[in-house]
Amino acid sequence: MDVINDDAKAAGFRRIEVLTGPGRRRRWSDAEKARIVAETLRGGATVTEVARRWALCPQQIWGWRRQAREGHLALIQDEHVPAFVPIVPAAPLAETDERRAVSVGQAAQRTRSAPCLEIRLAGAVLRVPVETDGTLLTEVLRAIRASAA
């Protein structure tokens, strides 16, 4: 049973509650979300540490990471870390595939003079000229990946 001391009331003591943290619902821009998710992907970092540093719930960051994995959130690449894509030689073609590839290759060489990259993603083949804008290529690759899911 609680006993209220009348002396404490007379002296003016009152109990107060201090609320910490954000007082309203925050809106995070895509750039901020990408920066936070990129922090969690660095070596040695944990989602809990990053969430604590940004005053977030870890589940929120896990949701943003899922969005990034599905291609709905573009991650910001660290300028100091180069991102390379491995080049894998093509498997040997069968006789009929070889003839078809030669005829297609000859037609492509006649119509195009600039070198291009061939990207195979989710069952699609994308031939990209070397001078293609990086942001446009990123959007196209995301669209291909999203259509395959």
Secondary structure, 3 states (H helix, E strand, C coil): CCCCCHHHHHHCCCCCCCCCCCCCCCCCCHHHHHHHHHHHHCCCCCHHHHHHHCCCCHHHHHHHHHHHHHCCCCCCCCCCCCCCCCCCCCCCCCHHHHHHHHHHHHHHHHHCCCCEEEEEECCEEEEEECCCCHHHHHHHHHHHHHHHC
